[in-house]
Amino acid sequence: MKTIFLKVALLFILATSQFTVAQQIKGTVYESSEEEPKPLPGVNIYWKGTQAGTVSDENGHFSIEISKQTHDLVFSFVGFSNDTLHLHHSNEPLNHIMSDQRTLEEVEVTTRARTNFVSRMSNVNATTITSGELMRAACCNLSESFETSASVDVSYSDAVTGAKQIEMLGLAGIYTQMMSENIPNLRGLATSFGLAYVPGSWMESIQISKGTSSVLNGYESISGQINVEYKKPYESERFFLNLYQNHAGRSEVNFNAKVAVSEKLQTMLLGHYSRQQTEHDNNNDGFLDDPLYTQYNFFNRWDYNQPNFEFQFGIKAMKEERRGGQLVFDPEKPRDISNGYGVEILTDRYESFLKTGFIFKRPATSLGIQNQVIYHDMQSFFGLKNYDARQFSYYGNALFQSYIDNTQHMYTTGVSLLYDKYDEQLNDSLFGRVERVPGAFFQYTYSDGHKLNIIAGIRADYHNTFDLFYTPRVNIRYSFNEHTIMRASAGKGYRSANALADNTSLLASSRRIVYRETPQMEEAWNFGVNLSKFVDIANRELSINIDLYRTDFINQVVVDRDTDINRIVIYNLDGRSFSNSAQVEANYELLQGLDVTAAFRVNDVKMTYDDKLLEKPLVNKYKSLLSLSYKPGLGRWQFDLTGQFNGQSRLPSTVSTPEQIMGEERSPSYTILNGQITRYFRKWNIYLGGENLTNYKQKDPILAAHDPFGNAFDSSVIWGPIAGIKVYVGLRYTFE
């Protein structure tokens, strides 16, 4: 593998050196003005009869390699007639003024904007979920934002705490780097419940990137990245209110409001209150189907902008009380067997970030600095087990961006620092550690302005426990034509495992957690190819995306639930562990106003457990999705319906349990159906919807629920929905 990588790196260096020494024509494009010509950005500049071209930057500057096929250089921009210049080689800068402005006749174009799409111009395989897509469902928090996404799966991690986990490319969410506005977040103690800490109405958009991505944001991405963009004062509505209520007793209030302190400084306050205090036990196992909880969440941000300097500052505070377990459990009484099995998780979380940006006079040159501080405190118990933990984290990142020779050859370099301090206590056992990881990185980006884009980066990080390690990554985008685009990626990812925090759901069982050895740094290669095809059918565009990805682990922390029914054994990988994921997705406006998304995915995920290569448990082999969204006529109504078919998955072994509670070897296949109707008015809209309309539920989600303090009790073998159908209603009010 190292030999292949060195050969690829050598070929890449030789190729880029050819680009660097190639003869160029440089210049500036202007538009005519009564006073003096003004630089014109975004002008398409290309050699006539070829696909070789570039685009002028924000200052009108451009650089293009001399063509051996033609001497005719074309300048094209909306609102101007095309200009064609006949050129020969010259070392003099070329300054061109576009003066023949066209007067366009008024044309009305009616179309429905895509709310879930893969950008044609993106160098990585990234899907953007906009706020419009989020409104197609109740979307109360981040964990409920992927119902219409074919790339991300969300499921309960156990049957008593309400914690949810994501899955991408067949791998658990711990291998997907979670970010908030390009700053790593929801790490460590937030892994199990962090998806519920991000209210849906706060989000402006979500970007889902598959495979290896940029080295600029750290080394932790293995299967991909999920980046949340929050609403910002300069771009959001003046006031927004969202009210939600479902028939099971869950209530929510969300709002955001902004104030312009001055022309350059604005602030914004976002608030969230959520509560579930109605008890339900529809499967009659004596346990609450949904935990009771109350959450308060606030976010205040400040944005300052001027031409050469900007900063963003924010502070968040979240408090949550979560209780679950048996209906007979009384939290006011002593915790013992006679009081029943109870679960309580009390969380206080505080975050603060500061981002500053400096823009230099040199075009496309800037300096950005990111800082983030997090304090997370969790006090919890699971039956007779106590688990208390605290985390203090700091993240700093400084990035300098500029170009070499011309803007076809961009680079970003910088340094980073990651600091984590954990104090954990499980019953009488103490687990404390400090991780300090300074790092440096360099990323080179090449673009010919039309067909080929290459992003190649490497970073070096020094971990105070695991020493020095390197993270190489490369992303290539090639456009065969405007209808066919291919993306390829390859690279490494690392992760320092948090065995307890990553597997909090396993505490809700009678199994003992046993460390066979000290967990080492997780390390994996990821390779992927994406093909995007756009086809015009009946004056509408059909987009097809085909993904093929493979992840190979060099080391992985194995959480073994198969070897011993009474224990969960944790050890380092000794053998093979891999994930293969293939997906095809199609999007098309079948009728005017009717958008259709269809997708099908196959996962092949295996890991070595005590010298046996087995299928990883609780990972669906197949999944398909069909999503319909209809917004007819004047757009006053919207109808959304999404169906998800989930294939079988292997279940952890229960061979040693009593026969009356012994589980199956594989889960059955099942289908989930969600729907919503929205009625739009001028400043507000109301919505009525249902989740799990087929009312499908996992039978007996808790093993040995009748004996929660016995050896066979386990609430973590969850492969399907726990609760049945849920009907909800809501209101959104917007004041611009």
Buried (B, 14 or more C-beta within 10 A) or exposed (E): EEEEBEEBBEEBEEEBEEBBEEEBBBBBBBBBEEEEBEBBBEBBBBBBEBBBBBBBBEBBBBBBBBBEEBBBBBBBBEEBEEBEBEBEEEEEEBEBBBEEEEEEEEEEEEEBEBBBBBBEEBBBBBBBBBBBBBBBBBBBBBBBBBBBBBBBBBBBBBBBBBBBBBBBBBBBBBBBBBBBBBBBBBBBBBBBBBBBBBBBBBBBBBBBBBBBBBBBBBBBBBBBBBBBBBBBBEEBBBBBBBBBBBEBBBBBBBBBBBEEEEEEBBBBBBBBBBBBEBEBEBBEBBBBBBBBBBBBBBBBBBBBBEEEEBBBBBBBBBBBBBBBBBEEBEEEEEBEEEBBBBBBBBBBBBBBBBBBBBBEEEBBBBBBBBBBBBBBBBBBBBBBBBBBBBBBBBBBBBBBBBBEEBBBBBBBBBBBBBBBBBBBBBEEEEBEEEBBBBBBBBBBBBBBBBBBBBBBBBBBBEBEEBEEBEBBBBBBBEBEEEBEBBBBBBBBBBBBBBBBBBBBBBBBBBBEBEEBEEBBBBBBBBBBBBBBBBEEEEEEBBBBBBBBBBBBBBBBBBBBBBBBBEBBBBBBBEBEBBBBBBBBBBBBBBEEBBBBBBBBBBBBBBBBBBEEEBBBBBBBBBBBBBBBBBBEEEEEBBBBBBBBBBBBBBBBBBEEBEEEBBBEEBBBBBEBBBBBBBEBEEEEBBBEBBBBBBEBBBEBBBBBBEBBEEBBBBBBBBBBBBBBBBEBBBEBBBEE
